[in-house]
Every structure is written in structure tokens, then in C-alpha cells.
Amino acid sequence: MAVIAVFNQKGGVGKTTTTLNVAASLGLLERKPIVMDLDPQAHVSLAFGVKHLPGNATMAAFFREQVPLDRLIRQLGNGPRLLPGHADLAKIDALLGSTPGVAGTLRRGLESALAWDDAPILIDCAPALGVLSLNALFAADRVLIPVTADFLSIQGLNRLDMALNVLEGPLKRRIPRKVVLTRFDETKPQCREALASLKSRYGDALCETRIQDDPALSESPAHGMDIFAYSADSPGAHDYRLLTMELLSKGFFQ
């Protein structure tokens, strides 16, 4: 069981798109990944075509009522399995924020219910460092950080990198991380400059694969589809295949 948190404190960087399509790519390789939706907007659940679920059938029930994770898993038709999100997750900070040891809740839940499952688990995090995201980071073996070429996105990446360094103290372990540049357009000077800056700061932690700015990637979720189901020959599908193979070759899902 390899747990991967997909996170950036800046929204709109392709976090959900990356979770959706890396999971779908792993599904095509028969890895049977589990996607956990920890964003109250539940966008990755919607992108998989899962909507209108009651709160007690989603991750909200795990945090509120301690429902075991294996009872909340939904099998999807395209290979991945889903632990759905729900708007009620927005209440978790207020409900549990002052509870001692709350940041370890998810890790304990994974160990008790899914330790037997050797498939990778990808967690789509909310774009804020609250109780839910801390749970994801405490549970994660590794972190995948999507980032776009704009200033605020890169600032969010830098803050997250520093936060992960701080978390390594109480966790008493290294948190390996990979950065992936999304919505990339090589014709734009801003994108080329961002790539050079990220290479300089993050070195081998920056993925060699870059995700092109492909309209099909933003269109597919509206149809409840991943990019491979929606447009298998698109540049976005090509890039997410390459990204998944790169991460596999680096042992990111082990």
C-alpha cells in the first residue's frame, strides 16, 4: 500500500486533473488504484461521474462516525476504485480541529482497513493546509505536487515544500516528493522561465514529464470521464501516460 498525497496550497494548478488521470492511467495498467477524495468540493468524485451521494457513504462518514474505509469504497468501471468526497468534509476542521492526535486519524484508518491492499492510493487534497490535508500528509508515503507557471502557484509550491520539511520532524522520516509542471505551453516565455526556475530549485524532484495546456483535460470531467475515456489520442492523454510511466520507473508507487 503506497499512499500518495496530491497537493498544492494553491488551487487551479491541476491537482484534481492529475489525481484523476494518473489513477486512470494506473487503472489501464491493471494496478487497480484507490482514489481518496478529501476535497469538500468533491471534484475528483464528480470527474469520475459519482455524485449525489449521502454524506454517510463518503469520506465524511469516516471522519465523523469512524466508518471503516473499506466499507466506503466504490468500484468504478474504468479500473480505479473511489473513496468519495462530500461537502460535509468542510465541517471537519470545526468538528475535530482541537482533537488530540487528529492528524493521525487517516493513517490509523488505512492501517486497520486497507493494509492488505497493495494497490496505490492517491489522495486528492483540498487546497489548504487544514485537518484534512494534514491527515493526508501524515498518511502519505510520498507527495505529488502539481504546479503551473504562474507566480502564485510557484509560491504555493515553495510554502508547501517548507511545510513538508517541518513535518518531517514530528514524523521522524523523510517525505519524498515530486513536482509536476502542468498547463505547460513551451511557446510562452513565462512557462520556459518557470521551468528553468523549478529545475534550479528542485532538481531531480521535478518530473521530466510536463503536462501540456490541452483543452481536453478541462473538458473531460464535465462528461464524468478521465482523459483516456474522453480523448485517448489527445496531447493530455499522451502526457499523463508518460507521467505515470515516469513515476512508476522511479518507484513512486512502491
N, C-alpha and C positions, 0 to 999 in steps of 0.2 A: 504494500500500500504506500504509494508515493503521493504526498499531498502538496499540491501546487497552488499557492495563492496568486491570483491575477489582480494586480492592484496598482493604482496610482491615486494620489490625493487630488489630482486634477481630473474633472470629468471631461468627457468628449474626446478622449485620446484613443478610443478603440478597444477599451478594456473588455466590454461585453462581446464585441465583434471577435476579438481574439479568443476569448474563452469558448464561444460558440463554435468557431471554425477549427481551432486546434482540437477540440473534443470531437468534432465531426470527422476530421482527418484521422484521428486515432481510431474512431469507430470503423472507418473504411479499412483500416489495417487490422480489424478484429481485436482491438485492445479493450473494448467494452468499458470506456471510461465512465466515471461518475462526475456529473456537473452539479455543484452545490451553489445555489443562488442565494447569496447573503446580502443582496441589494434590495431595500424596501420597494424600489421601483419594479423589481422582478422582470427586468428587461430580457435577461437570457432565457427565462421561462417562456416569456411571450415569443421570443425569437424561435424557440423550439415548438411553438404552436400550443403551449399549455397555458390556459387562462381560466379565470372564473372559479378557481379552487377555493374552498373554505379554508380559513386560517389553520384549522386543526389537521389539514392534510399537507401542510407545508413546514418549512424550517421554523416558522414562528412557534409551532407546537413543540418542537424540540427544546427551544429556549424557555418557553412559558410553562410547559407541562411535562417536560422531560420525556417526551415520546421518543423511543429509540429510533435512531436514524434509519435502520434497515426496514422499519415499518413505513417510512415516508418515501422510499424510492419508487419512481415511476419509470417503467421501461419505455423507451422511445423507439419508433420504427426504424430509425437510421443507425442504430448501434449504441449510441450513448445512453446512459441512464441519468435521471434527473432527480435531485432533491430540490423541490420548487421553492421559489421565494414568494413573499406576500407583503402587502402594505403594512401589516401588523408588525413587521420587523422594525419599523420606525419607532416603536414603543419600547424596544428592548433596552436602550440606554437608560430611559427613565425607570424602568422596572428593575433592572439588575445592575445598574451602574455602580452602586455602592456595596454590592455583594462581595465579600472576601473571596479571592481566588476565581472570580468570574471569568478572567481571561483564559483560564484553562478548561472551560466548560466543553468546548468543541473537541479539543484533543481527547478528553476523557470519553466523550460520546463516540468518537471514532474508534478508540481502542476497545470499547466494550461491545460495539455493534458491527464494526466493519474491518476489524483487524485481520479476519480470514480472507478478505478480498484483496487480491494482488493487483487489481486494476488501478490505474492512476486516477486521482481525484483532483479536479480543477475547481477552485473556489472563485466565483465571480464576486468581488468585494464591492461594497459601497465606496464612493469616492470621498471618504472622510475617515479619520483615524479615531473611531469610537469603539464601543464594546464589540460590535460585530467584526470589524476589521482587526482589532486586537486578537479576538478569538481565532480568526483566520491565520494571522501571522504566528501566533503561539502554536497553532496546529501544523503549520506548513513545514515541509522539509526544504522547500525552495520557493522563491518568489519570481514571478514573471511580470515585468513592468513595461507596459506599452507606453510610448511617448510620441508625441507629434513634434514638429519642428518649431512650434511657437514658443515664445519666451516663458509664458506661464506654465506650460506643460513641462518644460525642462526644469523650471524652478520646483514644481511638484515632485519631479523625479529626484532632484538633489535633496529635498527635505526628507523624502522617504528613505533615501539611501542613508542619511544621517540617523533617522529614527531606527532603521534596522540595525545599524551599528550599536546604538544604545540598547536595543532589546537583546542583543547577543549577550550582554552582561547577565541579566537575570535568567536567561535561558541556558547560559553556560555552554553555548555551542555557536558555531558559525551558521549564518543563514545565507546559503548560496543564492545568487540572484542573476537573472538575465534581463537585459533591456532590449526591447524590440521597437524599432522606429516604424511608425505607421503613417498612413496618408502621405506617403513619400512621393514627391514629384522631382525627378532629377533635373528637370529644366528650370526649376526655381532656385535662385541663389540662396534664399533662406534655408531651403532644405539641404543644400550642399554644405552650407556653413554649419548647420546643426549637426549634420553627420560628422564633420571634422571635429567639432567640439566634443561630441559624445565619444568618439573614438579616442580622443586625447585623454578624457577624464576616466572612461570606464574600460578601455582596452578590450580584453577578451570577454568581459561581461556583456559587451554589446553584441547582439546577434548579427551574423553576417547577412542574414536574410532581412530585406526591408519590404514592408507591405506597401504596395502602390496605392495611390489615391484612385480607387476603382469605384464608380457609382454602384455597381452591382453589390458591393459589400454593404452599402447602406439600404439598398432596396430589398435584399433577401429577407430580413427579419419581418418586414411588413406582410410577407407571404407565409410566415411561420416556417421558413426554410433556412438551412445553412447554405453557404455559398456553393457547395458541391451539388446540392439538390437543385439550387436555383439557376446556376450558370457554371457548369463544371469546366468549361473551357475559358473562363474569364481570367484576366490577369490576377484578380484577387484570389481565385481558387488555386492558381499556379503558385502564388506566393505563400499561401497558407500550407500547401503541400510541402514546399521547400522548408518553411519554418519548422513544421512538425518533424520532418526528417532530420533537420539540423539538431533540434532538441533531443531527439532520440539518439542520434550519433554521439552527443555529448553526455549521455547518461542522465539527462534531466528528469526522466520519468522512472528512474530506478529507485 
